[in-house]
Amino acid sequence: MDTPKLYDQVADKIRENILNDLYPTGKLPNERDLSETFNVSRSTMKKAIDSLVEDGLLLRKARSGTFVNLLFKKNYEDYSHQKKGPIGLTKSFSDQGKEISSTILLFEVILPPEEVRKALLLTENDFTYHFKRVRYINQVAISIETDYIPIQLFPSFTKEMAKGSIYDHASKEMGTALTNSYVSIFSSPSNEEDQQELKLTPFEPVTVTEEIVFTETGIPFEYSIVRNHYEKFTYNTSIGTIKH
């Protein structure tokens, strides 16, 4: 068996440290300090950090540093990394000639819960839009989507915009594409709201996706939780290099 490369060994140790909560603030020391801690060169440490960013465990924020991806950590065993962009319902199905529509159940501005705030790399004083909408394909309800978007990134966002493609509006407003996302997918018992809006029985489950969407510059743009009708959700992805 081949001996693991030094940067892979360092990456494995950092991953272990993260899962053991050795970086409680969620922010890693800078690469110079990490290099000294692990007694390796800066180039080796950079490769180790790059590999963890590629795997989805770490996030880089320009001029702020490197952070733990809390969604990855929360659902480590069931985590899926989608590199080809966020799960955009409007574009995905309108391209197939299907009618996409939404009903807004909630639209407000709030200080987000701590878990969301940390996932979006916000401060305690940063507000987000918080809205919930039922999504329909050809007038059939398929999901209930709860979203958080930082106001500072999309100040002109409105309730009317939330009825359509958020990603299209955001791209035009910010002049940048939403190109990357980190997704966790799992099943859950349906609740009363699911059963009412998605026409489920109390014995039928939902498929849940938790997703953080990023701009092409690596800024967290959206945290979403989508509860999908179990018969109407399929997620396809591709895997490039498999690490052993």
VEXDREN-2710 file (C-alpha; in Angstrom, 1 decimal):
% VEXDREN-2710
k/r/px/py/pz
1/MET/0.0/0.0/0.0
2/ASP/1.3/3.5/-0.9
3/THR/2.3/5.7/2.0
4/PRO/-0.1/8.7/2.3
5/LYS/1.4/12.0/1.2
6/LEU/2.4/14.3/4.0
7/TYR/-0.3/16.8/3.2
8/ASP/-2.9/14.1/3.3
9/GLN/-1.7/13.1/6.8
10/VAL/-1.9/16.7/7.9
11/ALA/-5.4/17.1/6.4
12/ASP/-6.5/13.9/8.2
13/LYS/-5.3/15.3/11.5
14/ILE/-7.0/18.7/11.0
15/ARG/-10.2/16.8/10.1
16/GLU/-9.9/14.8/13.3
17/ASN/-9.3/18.1/15.2
18/ILE/-12.4/19.6/13.7
19/LEU/-14.6/16.6/14.5
20/ASN/-13.3/16.7/18.1
21/ASP/-14.2/20.4/18.5
22/LEU/-10.6/21.6/18.8
23/TYR/-11.4/24.8/16.9
24/PRO/-14.4/25.9/19.0
25/THR/-14.8/29.3/17.4
26/GLY/-15.2/27.7/14.0
27/LYS/-12.2/29.6/12.6
28/LEU/-8.8/27.9/12.0
29/PRO/-5.5/29.5/12.9
30/ASN/-3.7/31.0/9.9
31/GLU/-1.6/28.7/7.7
32/ARG/1.7/30.0/9.2
33/ASP/0.6/29.1/12.7
34/LEU/-0.7/25.8/11.6
35/SER/2.5/25.0/9.8
36/GLU/4.4/25.6/13.0
37/THR/2.0/23.6/15.0
38/PHE/2.3/20.6/12.6
39/ASN/6.0/21.2/11.9
40/VAL/5.5/21.2/8.2
41/SER/6.3/23.7/5.4
42/ARG/3.8/26.4/4.4
43/SER/3.4/24.7/1.0
44/THR/2.5/21.4/2.6
45/MET/0.0/23.1/4.9
46/LYS/-1.6/25.0/1.9
47/LYS/-2.1/21.7/0.1
48/ALA/-3.7/20.2/3.2
49/ILE/-6.1/23.1/3.6
50/ASP/-6.8/23.1/-0.1
51/SER/-7.8/19.5/0.0
52/LEU/-10.2/20.1/3.0
53/VAL/-11.7/23.0/1.1
54/GLU/-12.2/20.8/-1.9
55/ASP/-13.8/18.1/0.3
56/GLY/-16.2/20.7/1.7
57/LEU/-15.1/20.6/5.3
58/LEU/-13.5/24.0/5.3
59/LEU/-14.6/27.4/3.8
60/ARG/-12.4/30.3/2.8
61/LYS/-13.7/33.8/3.3
62/ALA/-11.7/36.6/1.6
63/ARG/-9.8/38.8/4.1
64/SER/-11.3/36.9/7.0
65/GLY/-9.7/33.5/7.1
66/THR/-10.6/29.8/6.9
67/PHE/-13.7/28.4/8.7
68/VAL/-15.2/25.1/9.5
69/ASN/-18.3/24.3/7.3
70/LEU/-20.8/23.7/10.1
71/LEU/-23.3/22.0/7.8
72/PHE/-20.6/19.5/6.8
73/LYS/-19.7/18.9/10.4
74/LYS/-23.3/18.6/11.6
75/ASN/-24.1/15.8/9.1
76/TYR/-20.6/14.4/8.5
77/GLU/-21.5/10.8/7.8
78/ASP/-24.3/11.7/5.3
79/TYR/-22.7/14.7/3.7
80/SER/-22.8/15.4/-0.1
81/HIS/-20.8/18.0/-1.9
82/GLN/-22.2/19.4/-5.1
83/LYS/-19.6/21.3/-7.1
84/LYS/-21.7/22.2/-10.2
85/GLY/-23.9/24.7/-8.5
86/PRO/-26.9/25.1/-6.2
87/ILE/-30.1/23.1/-6.6
88/GLY/-32.2/25.7/-8.4
89/LEU/-35.7/24.5/-8.9
90/THR/-36.8/27.2/-11.4
91/LYS/-34.1/26.7/-13.9
92/SER/-33.9/22.9/-13.4
93/PHE/-37.6/22.4/-14.4
94/SER/-38.4/25.5/-16.5
95/ASP/-35.7/24.3/-18.9
96/GLN/-37.9/21.1/-19.3
97/GLY/-40.9/23.2/-20.1
98/LYS/-42.6/22.8/-16.7
99/GLU/-44.4/25.6/-14.9
100/ILE/-42.8/26.6/-11.6
101/SER/-44.7/28.6/-9.0
102/SER/-44.6/29.5/-5.3
103/THR/-46.9/30.4/-2.4
104/ILE/-45.3/32.5/0.3
105/LEU/-46.1/31.3/3.8
106/LEU/-43.8/33.7/5.7
107/PHE/-41.6/36.7/4.8
108/GLU/-39.7/38.7/7.5
109/VAL/-36.4/40.2/8.5
110/ILE/-34.8/38.7/11.6
111/LEU/-31.6/38.1/13.5
112/PRO/-31.0/34.5/12.4
113/PRO/-30.6/31.5/14.8
114/GLU/-27.0/30.9/15.9
115/GLU/-26.6/27.8/13.7
116/VAL/-27.6/29.8/10.6
117/ARG/-25.6/32.8/11.5
118/LYS/-22.4/30.7/11.9
119/ALA/-23.1/28.8/8.7
120/LEU/-23.4/32.1/6.8
121/LEU/-20.3/33.6/8.6
122/LEU/-22.4/36.5/10.0
123/THR/-21.9/38.6/13.1
124/GLU/-24.4/38.7/15.9
125/ASN/-25.7/42.0/14.5
126/ASP/-26.3/40.9/10.9
127/PHE/-29.9/40.6/9.8
128/THR/-31.2/38.1/7.3
129/TYR/-34.4/37.7/5.2
130/HIS/-36.3/34.7/6.6
131/PHE/-39.0/33.3/4.4
132/LYS/-40.9/30.1/3.8
133/ARG/-42.5/29.1/0.5
134/VAL/-44.4/26.2/-1.0
135/ARG/-43.0/25.2/-4.4
136/TYR/-45.1/23.8/-7.2
137/ILE/-44.4/22.1/-10.5
138/ASN/-47.3/22.2/-12.9
139/GLN/-49.5/23.3/-9.9
140/VAL/-48.5/20.2/-7.8
141/ALA/-46.9/21.0/-4.4
142/ILE/-43.5/19.3/-4.2
143/SER/-41.6/21.0/-1.4
144/ILE/-41.7/23.5/1.5
145/GLU/-38.6/25.7/1.5
146/THR/-37.3/27.8/4.4
147/ASP/-34.5/30.3/3.4
148/TYR/-32.2/32.8/5.1
149/ILE/-30.3/35.4/3.0
150/PRO/-28.1/38.1/4.4
151/ILE/-29.7/41.5/3.9
152/GLN/-26.2/43.1/3.2
153/LEU/-25.8/40.9/0.1
154/PHE/-29.3/41.5/-1.4
155/PRO/-30.7/44.7/0.0
156/SER/-33.4/45.1/-2.7
157/PHE/-34.9/41.6/-2.2
158/THR/-38.7/41.6/-1.9
159/LYS/-41.5/39.2/-1.1
160/GLU/-42.6/39.4/-4.7
161/MET/-39.1/38.2/-5.8
162/ALA/-39.3/35.3/-3.5
163/LYS/-42.2/33.9/-5.6
164/GLY/-39.8/33.3/-8.5
165/SER/-36.1/32.4/-9.1
166/ILE/-34.1/33.9/-6.3
167/TYR/-30.8/33.0/-8.0
168/ASP/-31.8/34.9/-11.2
169/HIS/-32.7/38.0/-9.2
170/ALA/-29.6/37.7/-7.1
171/SER/-27.2/37.3/-10.0
172/LYS/-28.6/40.5/-11.7
173/GLU/-28.6/42.4/-8.4
174/MET/-25.1/41.4/-7.3
175/GLY/-23.5/41.0/-10.7
176/THR/-22.0/37.7/-9.7
177/ALA/-23.0/34.1/-10.2
178/LEU/-24.1/31.6/-7.5
179/THR/-21.8/28.7/-8.5
180/ASN/-21.2/26.4/-5.6
181/SER/-23.1/24.8/-2.8
182/TYR/-22.8/22.3/0.1
183/VAL/-25.7/20.0/0.6
184/SER/-26.8/17.6/3.2
185/ILE/-29.6/15.2/2.3
186/PHE/-31.6/13.0/4.7
187/SER/-35.1/11.6/5.4
188/SER/-37.4/12.7/8.1
189/PRO/-40.9/12.0/9.4
190/SER/-43.4/14.4/7.9
191/ASN/-44.9/17.0/10.3
192/GLU/-48.4/18.6/10.2
193/GLU/-47.4/21.3/7.8
194/ASP/-45.8/18.9/5.4
195/GLN/-48.9/16.7/5.4
196/GLN/-51.2/19.7/4.8
197/GLU/-49.2/21.4/2.1
198/LEU/-47.7/18.4/0.3
199/LYS/-50.8/16.1/0.7
200/LEU/-49.0/13.5/2.7
201/THR/-50.4/11.0/5.2
202/PRO/-49.0/10.9/8.8
203/PHE/-47.1/7.8/7.9
204/GLU/-45.3/9.2/4.8
205/PRO/-41.9/10.8/5.2
206/VAL/-40.2/13.8/3.5
207/THR/-36.7/14.1/2.0
208/VAL/-34.9/17.0/3.5
209/THR/-32.1/19.0/1.9
210/GLU/-30.0/21.5/3.9
211/GLU/-27.9/23.7/1.6
212/ILE/-25.4/26.6/1.8
213/VAL/-25.1/28.4/-1.5
214/PHE/-22.0/30.5/-2.3
215/THR/-21.2/33.2/-4.8
216/GLU/-18.4/32.6/-7.3
217/THR/-16.2/34.6/-4.9
218/GLY/-16.8/32.2/-2.1
219/ILE/-19.2/34.3/0.0
220/PRO/-22.1/32.4/1.7
221/PHE/-25.3/33.7/0.1
222/GLU/-28.1/31.5/1.3
223/TYR/-28.9/28.9/3.9
224/SER/-31.9/26.8/3.0
225/ILE/-33.9/23.9/4.5
226/VAL/-36.2/22.2/2.0
227/ARG/-38.7/19.5/2.9
228/ASN/-39.5/17.6/-0.3
229/HIS/-42.3/15.2/-1.1
230/TYR/-40.6/11.9/-0.9
231/GLU/-42.0/10.7/-4.3
232/LYS/-41.0/13.9/-6.1
233/PHE/-37.4/14.4/-5.2
234/THR/-34.3/12.9/-6.9
235/TYR/-30.8/14.1/-6.5
236/ASN/-28.1/13.3/-9.1
237/THR/-24.5/14.2/-8.8
238/SER/-21.1/13.1/-10.2
239/ILE/-17.9/12.1/-8.5
240/GLY/-14.5/12.9/-9.9
241/THR/-11.6/11.6/-8.0
242/ILE/-12.3/9.2/-5.2
243/LYS/-9.9/9.4/-2.3
244/HIS/-9.0/6.2/-0.5
END
